[in-house]
């Protein structure tokens, strides 16, 4: 049996599904409350990542144009909020932000100034192989260029960045090439392409559907859950390139069971409870049909990526690895929040790289779909009738090789870690790891001690 060398940096869930989020909400304290004495001295609260995201949304509304971004400090487990031009009445809302538990810091660049700088980059430096995103930790725009940006293209990009001013943007080179992670010719399957199902949803007309990448939706109209299998779903809406990379695909059978969860292999699922906006600094997990379950951190928001096919805006930038075939796969948190759909990037799961994701919240708003069960019962791959031609849908071997990394056992792979993935990786703690230790999702630990063989 052949061996494939992969990094041991894999994430696994201990057993069963992730527990539901607590019902407690973060509410801003009354503006007149003063039981803590000097509000200026209020200590930042220790928060879970999901609670920090909720608080960030509330504070953005409270602070208005004084708000200049926020991020989650994983070491201190605190929400850091950037503010600008703090004086007069604005100082009062900053006091409230501190009372609410955030760590507040004054920065130079406002949200409006960063947006203006991004617009300049769009106008003067829309070059294939470039990307930029707002990084609230540096209060700058992070500009990245892949290996195709050389010579006059690099000079043009560097000149544009310099024109923004010394404190507005930073620029770095990527070791790879930006591309969408769709794999042609080998395996959801459609038009000779293989992608990954992201999240099951309910379409605005009440029919069961799922979200995946837009570049998958424009590549083929009909999609199957096995290579060369009969279509089970048809594209209803697709956006790519342009203002996003997402598509809504409706199941052809209106009785399809499509629960709101992500199958991570080994008979384990993560219950998806709601959609949420990404917060820089938080840990996220990605499931895809080629590389399975991997984790990383959100690095930037409102990213613009100039793919060979065109420019895509409004994405999330992360350091979670991905490879061809992972496109459309789900990005989520251990608390069961749906965050994004895999769009593209550079690198792989051996060397790492930059990756970009379509925000789920934006895709839901644009398509009119909602997260939640479109039907009760089995996994999304158990399509109204049980076993599909070419394989056992409930966890057996699929014709074609790689697992869908979706809301059910949907796309041609060995689910439950039960067999060879024919080119895809077994998941740590889910398949045969030759005695490798299992990293438990939610412990905050990961094994980075090198490479290991997997069967």
URPE-V855525 format. One record per residue. N is the residue number from 1. RES is the residue in one small letter. PHI is phi in whole degrees, 0 to 359 (NA if undefined). OMEGA is omega in radians with two decimals (* if undefined). NEAR is the number of other C-alpha atoms within 10 Angstrom. Layout:
n->[N | N]
res->[RES | RES]
phi->[PHI | PHI]
omega->[OMEGA | OMEGA]
near->[NEAR | NEAR]
This chain:
n->[1 | 2 | 3 | 4 | 5 | 6 | 7 | 8 | 9 | 10 | 11 | 12 | 13 | 14 | 15 | 16 | 17 | 18 | 19 | 20 | 21 | 22 | 23 | 24 | 25 | 26 | 27 | 28 | 29 | 30 | 31 | 32 | 33 | 34 | 35 | 36 | 37 | 38 | 39 | 40 | 41 | 42 | 43 | 44 | 45 | 46 | 47 | 48 | 49 | 50 | 51 | 52 | 53 | 54 | 55 | 56 | 57 | 58 | 59 | 60 | 61 | 62 | 63 | 64 | 65 | 66 | 67 | 68 | 69 | 70 | 71 | 72 | 73 | 74 | 75 | 76 | 77 | 78 | 79 | 80 | 81 | 82 | 83 | 84 | 85 | 86 | 87 | 88 | 89 | 90 | 91 | 92 | 93 | 94 | 95 | 96 | 97 | 98 | 99 | 100 | 101 | 102 | 103 | 104 | 105 | 106 | 107 | 108 | 109 | 110 | 111 | 112 | 113 | 114 | 115 | 116 | 117 | 118 | 119 | 120 | 121 | 122 | 123 | 124 | 125 | 126 | 127 | 128 | 129 | 130 | 131 | 132 | 133 | 134 | 135 | 136 | 137 | 138 | 139 | 140 | 141 | 142 | 143 | 144 | 145 | 146 | 147 | 148 | 149 | 150 | 151 | 152 | 153 | 154 | 155 | 156 | 157 | 158 | 159 | 160 | 161 | 162 | 163 | 164 | 165 | 166 | 167 | 168 | 169 | 170 | 171 | 172 | 173 | 174 | 175 | 176 | 177 | 178 | 179 | 180 | 181 | 182 | 183 | 184 | 185 | 186 | 187 | 188 | 189 | 190 | 191 | 192 | 193 | 194 | 195 | 196 | 197 | 198 | 199 | 200 | 201 | 202 | 203 | 204 | 205 | 206 | 207 | 208 | 209 | 210 | 211 | 212 | 213 | 214 | 215 | 216 | 217 | 218 | 219 | 220 | 221 | 222 | 223 | 224 | 225 | 226 | 227 | 228 | 229 | 230 | 231 | 232 | 233 | 234 | 235 | 236 | 237 | 238 | 239 | 240 | 241 | 242 | 243 | 244 | 245 | 246 | 247 | 248 | 249 | 250 | 251 | 252 | 253 | 254 | 255 | 256 | 257 | 258 | 259 | 260 | 261 | 262 | 263 | 264 | 265 | 266 | 267 | 268 | 269 | 270 | 271 | 272 | 273 | 274 | 275 | 276 | 277 | 278 | 279 | 280 | 281 | 282 | 283 | 284 | 285 | 286 | 287 | 288 | 289 | 290 | 291 | 292 | 293 | 294 | 295 | 296 | 297 | 298 | 299 | 300 | 301 | 302 | 303 | 304 | 305 | 306 | 307 | 308 | 309 | 310 | 311 | 312 | 313 | 314 | 315 | 316 | 317 | 318 | 319 | 320 | 321 | 322 | 323 | 324 | 325 | 326 | 327 | 328 | 329 | 330 | 331 | 332 | 333 | 334 | 335 | 336 | 337 | 338 | 339 | 340 | 341 | 342 | 343 | 344 | 345 | 346 | 347 | 348 | 349 | 350 | 351 | 352 | 353 | 354 | 355 | 356 | 357 | 358 | 359 | 360 | 361 | 362 | 363 | 364 | 365 | 366 | 367 | 368 | 369 | 370 | 371 | 372 | 373 | 374 | 375 | 376 | 377 | 378 | 379 | 380 | 381 | 382 | 383 | 384 | 385 | 386 | 387 | 388 | 389 | 390 | 391 | 392 | 393 | 394 | 395 | 396 | 397 | 398 | 399 | 400 | 401 | 402 | 403 | 404 | 405 | 406 | 407 | 408 | 409 | 410 | 411 | 412 | 413 | 414 | 415 | 416 | 417 | 418 | 419 | 420 | 421 | 422 | 423 | 424 | 425 | 426 | 427 | 428 | 429 | 430 | 431 | 432 | 433 | 434 | 435 | 436 | 437 | 438 | 439 | 440 | 441 | 442 | 443 | 444 | 445 | 446 | 447 | 448 | 449 | 450 | 451 | 452 | 453 | 454 | 455]
res->[x | x | x | x | x | x | x | x | x | x | x | x | x | x | x | x | x | x | x | x | x | x | x | x | x | x | x | x | x | x | x | x | x | x | x | x | x | x | x | x | x | x | x | x | x | x | x | x | x | x | x | x | x | x | x | x | x | x | x | x | x | x | x | x | x | x | x | x | x | x | x | x | x | x | x | x | x | x | x | x | x | x | x | x | x | x | x | x | x | x | x | x | x | x | x | x | x | x | x | x | x | x | x | x | x | x | x | x | x | x | x | x | x | x | x | x | x | x | x | x | x | x | x | x | x | x | x | x | x | x | x | x | x | x | x | x | x | x | x | x | x | x | x | x | x | x | x | x | x | x | x | x | x | x | x | x | x | x | x | x | x | x | x | x | x | x | x | x | x | x | x | x | x | x | x | x | x | x | x | x | x | x | x | x | x | x | x | x | x | x | x | x | x | x | x | x | x | x | x | x | x | x | x | x | x | x | x | x | x | x | x | x | x | x | x | x | x | x | x | x | x | x | x | x | x | x | x | x | x | x | x | x | x | x | x | x | x | x | x | x | x | x | x | x | x | x | x | x | x | x | x | x | x | x | x | x | x | x | x | x | x | x | x | x | x | x | x | x | x | x | x | x | x | x | x | x | x | x | x | x | x | x | x | x | x | x | x | x | x | x | x | x | x | x | x | x | x | x | x | x | x | x | x | x | x | x | x | x | x | x | x | x | x | x | x | x | x | x | x | x | x | x | x | x | x | x | x | x | x | x | x | x | x | x | x | x | x | x | x | x | x | x | x | x | x | x | x | x | x | x | x | x | x | x | x | x | x | x | x | x | x | x | x | x | x | x | x | x | x | x | x | x | x | x | x | x | x | x | x | x | x | x | x | x | x | x | x | x | x | x | x | x | x | x | x | x | x | x | x | x | x | x | x | x | x | x | x | x | x | x | x | x | x | x | x | x | x | x | x | x | x | x | x | x | x | x | x | x | x | x | x | x | x | x | x | x | x | x | x | x | x | x | x | x | x | x | x | x | x | x | x | x | x | x | x]
phi->[NA | 287 | 244 | 233 | 270 | 225 | 293 | 277 | 284 | 235 | 246 | 224 | 259 | 305 | 194 | 64 | 256 | 293 | 293 | 293 | 296 | 294 | 277 | 295 | 250 | 271 | 245 | 295 | 290 | 301 | 300 | 267 | 293 | 212 | 291 | 274 | 77 | 292 | 296 | 300 | 265 | 301 | 280 | 299 | 276 | 276 | 231 | 287 | 302 | 295 | 292 | 296 | 296 | 296 | 294 | 300 | 297 | 295 | 289 | 299 | 291 | 291 | 279 | 62 | 284 | 281 | 285 | 232 | 103 | 207 | 206 | 259 | 274 | 292 | 290 | 269 | 57 | 235 | 271 | 254 | 245 | 274 | 227 | 228 | 50 | 273 | 194 | 57 | 298 | 296 | 295 | 295 | 287 | 295 | 302 | 295 | 297 | 292 | 298 | 289 | 114 | 273 | 267 | 255 | 225 | 275 | 230 | 275 | 264 | 279 | 301 | 297 | 294 | 293 | 294 | 296 | 296 | 296 | 293 | 296 | 298 | 297 | 287 | 255 | 220 | 282 | 241 | 307 | 96 | 243 | 205 | 211 | 209 | 281 | 249 | 293 | 290 | 257 | 59 | 222 | 267 | 269 | 256 | 235 | 236 | 275 | 291 | 278 | 271 | 224 | 56 | 297 | 296 | 296 | 300 | 296 | 294 | 297 | 295 | 295 | 298 | 295 | 292 | 285 | 111 | 294 | 254 | 256 | 209 | 237 | 228 | 216 | 257 | 266 | 280 | 242 | 235 | 291 | 203 | 283 | 268 | 254 | 247 | 276 | 84 | 241 | 199 | NA | 248 | 192 | 59 | 82 | 246 | 240 | 231 | 231 | 285 | 270 | 222 | 288 | 219 | 248 | 292 | 298 | 270 | 90 | 274 | 288 | 204 | 217 | 260 | 212 | 291 | 293 | 291 | 284 | 296 | 273 | 282 | 205 | 275 | 244 | 230 | 244 | 261 | 210 | 298 | 65 | 276 | 288 | 300 | 241 | 207 | 232 | 296 | 260 | 217 | 211 | 234 | 176 | 285 | 119 | 276 | 133 | 218 | 211 | 215 | 254 | 240 | 267 | 294 | 291 | 269 | 295 | 265 | 303 | 276 | 224 | 289 | 270 | 207 | 240 | 275 | 253 | 89 | 64 | 72 | 252 | 226 | 250 | 288 | 267 | 263 | 193 | 268 | 214 | 284 | 287 | 236 | 301 | 100 | 278 | 282 | 227 | 237 | 238 | 243 | 212 | 285 | 260 | 251 | 69 | 264 | 220 | 230 | 183 | 226 | 286 | 254 | 200 | 237 | 53 | 281 | 247 | 236 | 260 | 285 | 303 | 280 | 145 | 271 | 237 | 244 | 76 | 264 | 254 | 257 | 220 | 250 | 286 | 289 | 200 | 219 | 308 | 102 | 279 | 307 | 89 | 297 | 277 | 248 | 209 | 252 | 293 | 276 | 88 | 266 | 281 | 250 | 204 | 238 | 298 | 257 | 183 | 154 | 228 | 86 | 205 | 270 | 257 | 265 | 84 | 156 | 258 | 226 | 231 | 226 | 282 | 299 | 293 | 301 | 293 | 296 | 295 | 298 | 291 | 268 | 79 | 277 | 228 | 283 | 137 | 297 | 275 | 186 | 272 | 121 | 286 | 295 | 296 | 280 | 277 | 276 | 29 | 148 | 94 | 287 | 265 | 300 | 95 | 170 | 280 | 290 | 273 | 130 | 269 | 282 | 260 | 291 | 125 | 119 | 262 | 275 | 289 | 64 | 230 | 287 | 197 | 278 | 259 | 234 | 24 | 201 | 278 | 280 | 62 | 64 | 276 | 203 | 289 | 267 | 47 | 109 | 262 | 267 | 290 | 271 | 304 | 80 | 238 | 226 | 280 | 251 | 51 | 83 | 294 | 295 | 263 | 278 | 266 | 297 | 106 | 276 | 82 | 244 | 208 | 260 | 244 | 274 | 127 | 246 | 220 | 280 | 225 | 265]
omega->[-3.10 | 3.11 | 3.08 | -3.12 | -3.13 | 3.08 | 3.08 | -3.12 | 3.13 | -3.14 | 3.11 | 3.09 | -2.99 | -3.14 | 3.11 | -3.09 | 3.12 | -3.12 | -3.12 | 3.07 | 3.05 | -3.07 | -3.08 | 3.13 | 3.06 | -3.14 | 3.11 | 3.14 | 3.10 | -3.06 | -3.08 | -3.10 | -3.12 | -3.06 | -3.14 | -3.11 | -3.12 | -3.09 | -3.11 | -3.05 | -3.12 | -3.10 | 3.08 | -3.14 | 2.98 | -3.00 | 2.91 | -3.09 | -3.12 | 3.12 | 3.10 | 3.11 | 3.12 | -3.13 | 3.13 | 3.13 | 3.13 | -3.11 | 3.07 | 3.11 | -3.11 | -3.01 | 3.13 | -3.07 | 3.02 | -3.13 | -3.12 | 3.10 | 3.12 | 3.06 | -3.12 | 3.09 | -3.04 | -3.13 | -3.12 | -3.08 | 3.14 | 3.03 | 3.10 | -3.12 | 3.09 | 3.09 | 3.10 | 3.03 | -3.09 | 3.08 | 3.09 | -3.12 | -3.14 | 3.11 | 3.12 | -3.13 | 3.04 | 3.06 | 3.12 | 3.12 | 3.10 | 3.10 | -3.14 | 3.06 | -3.13 | 2.97 | -3.03 | 3.07 | 3.11 | -3.12 | -3.07 | -2.97 | 3.09 | 3.08 | -3.14 | 3.13 | 3.11 | 3.10 | 3.10 | 3.11 | 3.11 | 3.11 | 3.07 | 3.08 | 3.13 | -3.10 | -2.98 | -3.02 | 3.04 | -3.07 | 3.07 | -3.12 | 3.10 | 3.09 | 3.05 | -3.13 | 3.11 | 3.10 | -3.08 | 3.14 | 3.08 | -3.07 | 3.12 | 3.00 | 3.09 | 3.14 | -3.12 | 3.10 | 3.13 | -3.01 | 3.14 | -3.10 | -3.10 | 3.04 | -3.11 | 3.11 | 3.13 | 3.14 | 3.13 | 3.14 | -3.11 | 3.13 | 3.13 | 3.12 | -3.14 | -3.13 | -3.12 | -3.08 | -3.01 | -3.08 | -3.03 | -3.05 | 3.00 | -3.09 | 3.09 | 3.12 | 3.07 | 3.14 | -3.09 | -3.14 | 3.13 | 3.11 | 3.01 | -3.05 | 3.05 | -3.08 | -3.10 | 2.94 | -3.12 | 2.98 | * | -3.07 | 3.10 | 3.07 | -3.13 | -3.14 | 3.05 | 3.06 | 3.13 | 3.06 | -3.10 | -3.12 | 2.98 | -3.13 | 3.00 | 3.14 | -3.08 | 3.11 | 3.09 | -3.10 | 3.12 | -3.08 | 3.03 | 3.06 | 3.01 | -3.11 | 3.12 | -3.14 | 2.99 | -3.12 | 3.11 | 3.13 | -3.13 | -3.13 | -3.10 | -3.07 | 3.14 | 3.10 | 3.03 | -3.11 | -3.11 | 3.13 | 3.12 | 3.12 | 3.08 | -3.07 | -3.09 | -3.13 | 3.11 | 3.12 | 3.10 | 3.10 | 3.07 | -0.26 | 3.13 | -3.05 | 3.10 | 3.14 | -3.08 | 3.04 | 3.05 | -3.09 | -3.09 | 3.05 | -3.11 | 3.11 | -3.10 | 3.12 | 3.13 | 3.07 | -3.04 | -3.09 | -3.11 | 3.09 | 3.08 | 3.11 | -3.11 | 3.13 | 3.13 | -3.09 | -3.07 | 3.11 | 3.00 | 3.11 | 3.12 | -3.00 | -3.07 | 3.00 | -3.13 | 3.07 | 3.11 | 3.03 | 3.14 | 3.11 | -3.09 | 3.06 | 3.13 | -3.13 | 3.13 | 3.05 | -3.13 | -3.00 | 3.11 | -3.00 | 3.07 | -2.99 | 3.09 | -3.11 | 3.13 | -3.01 | 3.04 | -3.09 | -3.07 | -3.12 | 3.11 | -3.09 | 3.01 | -3.14 | 3.12 | 3.10 | 3.03 | -3.11 | -3.12 | -3.09 | 3.07 | -3.10 | 3.03 | -3.07 | 3.08 | 3.08 | 3.14 | 3.01 | 3.09 | -3.10 | 3.07 | -3.13 | 3.13 | -3.07 | 3.13 | -3.10 | 3.12 | -3.10 | -2.99 | 2.98 | -3.01 | 3.10 | -3.13 | 3.11 | 3.12 | 3.07 | 3.04 | -3.04 | -3.01 | 3.07 | -3.08 | 3.13 | -3.11 | -3.12 | 3.13 | 3.09 | -3.12 | -3.09 | 2.97 | -3.11 | -3.05 | -3.13 | 3.10 | 3.10 | -3.08 | -3.05 | 3.02 | 3.08 | 3.14 | -3.11 | 3.12 | -3.14 | 3.12 | 3.14 | -3.08 | -3.08 | -3.08 | -3.14 | 3.11 | 3.04 | -3.12 | -3.09 | 2.99 | 3.10 | -3.13 | 3.03 | -2.96 | -3.11 | -3.07 | -3.14 | 3.12 | -2.96 | 2.92 | 3.13 | 3.01 | -3.02 | 3.09 | 3.08 | 3.09 | 3.11 | 3.10 | -3.05 | -3.01 | 3.04 | -3.12 | -3.11 | 3.10 | 3.03 | 3.06 | 2.96 | -2.90 | -3.10 | -2.97 | -3.10 | -2.99 | -3.10 | 3.10 | -3.14 | -2.87 | -2.91 | 2.95 | 3.02 | 3.10 | 3.12 | 3.10 | -3.14 | -2.95 | -3.08 | 3.13 | -3.11 | 3.01 | 3.11 | 3.06 | -3.09 | 2.95 | -3.08 | 3.12 | 3.14 | -3.09 | -3.13 | -3.13 | -3.10 | 3.08 | 3.10 | 3.14 | 3.12 | -3.13 | 3.03 | -3.08 | 3.13 | 3.13 | 3.14 | -3.11 | 3.11 | 3.07 | -3.08 | 3.14 | -2.96 | 3.04 | -3.07 | 3.11 | 3.07 | 3.02 | -3.05 | *]
near->[5 | 8 | 10 | 12 | 12 | 18 | 18 | 25 | 22 | 25 | 26 | 23 | 24 | 16 | 13 | 12 | 19 | 20 | 12 | 14 | 14 | 8 | 6 | 7 | 9 | 14 | 10 | 16 | 13 | 10 | 12 | 7 | 11 | 11 | 7 | 11 | 9 | 10 | 17 | 14 | 11 | 18 | 14 | 19 | 17 | 15 | 19 | 15 | 23 | 21 | 16 | 26 | 23 | 16 | 21 | 24 | 13 | 16 | 23 | 19 | 11 | 17 | 21 | 12 | 15 | 23 | 24 | 24 | 24 | 28 | 25 | 28 | 19 | 17 | 7 | 11 | 17 | 20 | 29 | 21 | 26 | 25 | 26 | 18 | 15 | 16 | 11 | 8 | 8 | 18 | 15 | 14 | 19 | 26 | 18 | 24 | 28 | 21 | 25 | 21 | 22 | 28 | 21 | 18 | 13 | 14 | 19 | 14 | 21 | 20 | 20 | 13 | 15 | 21 | 16 | 13 | 21 | 25 | 12 | 16 | 22 | 18 | 10 | 14 | 21 | 20 | 22 | 21 | 25 | 28 | 29 | 26 | 26 | 26 | 26 | 26 | 18 | 14 | 21 | 23 | 24 | 21 | 24 | 20 | 27 | 22 | 15 | 17 | 20 | 13 | 8 | 9 | 18 | 19 | 12 | 17 | 23 | 17 | 13 | 19 | 24 | 15 | 14 | 17 | 10 | 10 | 13 | 20 | 24 | 17 | 15 | 11 | 13 | 19 | 16 | 19 | 20 | 28 | 22 | 26 | 27 | 24 | 19 | 16 | 12 | 15 | 31 | 32 | 30 | 26 | 16 | 14 | 20 | 35 | 35 | 36 | 35 | 35 | 32 | 33 | 28 | 25 | 22 | 13 | 8 | 12 | 18 | 28 | 31 | 27 | 34 | 33 | 35 | 27 | 25 | 34 | 27 | 17 | 16 | 15 | 17 | 21 | 29 | 21 | 34 | 30 | 26 | 18 | 17 | 14 | 18 | 18 | 22 | 19 | 23 | 16 | 17 | 24 | 21 | 21 | 20 | 15 | 15 | 25 | 31 | 34 | 28 | 30 | 26 | 25 | 24 | 18 | 14 | 14 | 15 | 25 | 25 | 29 | 26 | 30 | 28 | 31 | 28 | 30 | 29 | 22 | 17 | 20 | 21 | 24 | 23 | 26 | 18 | 18 | 20 | 20 | 20 | 28 | 28 | 26 | 24 | 22 | 21 | 24 | 22 | 27 | 32 | 31 | 33 | 31 | 28 | 27 | 30 | 22 | 22 | 18 | 17 | 23 | 26 | 25 | 25 | 18 | 24 | 27 | 32 | 23 | 21 | 14 | 12 | 13 | 21 | 21 | 21 | 20 | 27 | 28 | 29 | 24 | 18 | 25 | 26 | 33 | 26 | 22 | 30 | 34 | 32 | 39 | 34 | 32 | 28 | 28 | 24 | 22 | 21 | 23 | 23 | 30 | 25 | 34 | 35 | 35 | 32 | 29 | 31 | 24 | 20 | 17 | 18 | 15 | 12 | 17 | 20 | 24 | 27 | 32 | 29 | 31 | 27 | 28 | 19 | 20 | 25 | 21 | 10 | 15 | 18 | 13 | 23 | 21 | 24 | 20 | 20 | 24 | 20 | 13 | 12 | 17 | 25 | 32 | 27 | 21 | 24 | 15 | 9 | 12 | 15 | 20 | 15 | 16 | 18 | 19 | 27 | 23 | 25 | 18 | 23 | 27 | 22 | 24 | 23 | 35 | 42 | 39 | 34 | 33 | 30 | 32 | 32 | 29 | 31 | 33 | 34 | 32 | 33 | 22 | 24 | 18 | 18 | 20 | 24 | 18 | 15 | 20 | 24 | 31 | 24 | 27 | 21 | 22 | 21 | 17 | 17 | 10 | 10 | 14 | 12 | 20 | 20 | 17 | 19 | 15 | 9 | 9 | 10 | 17 | 15 | 10 | 9 | 9 | 13 | 16 | 16 | 22 | 17]
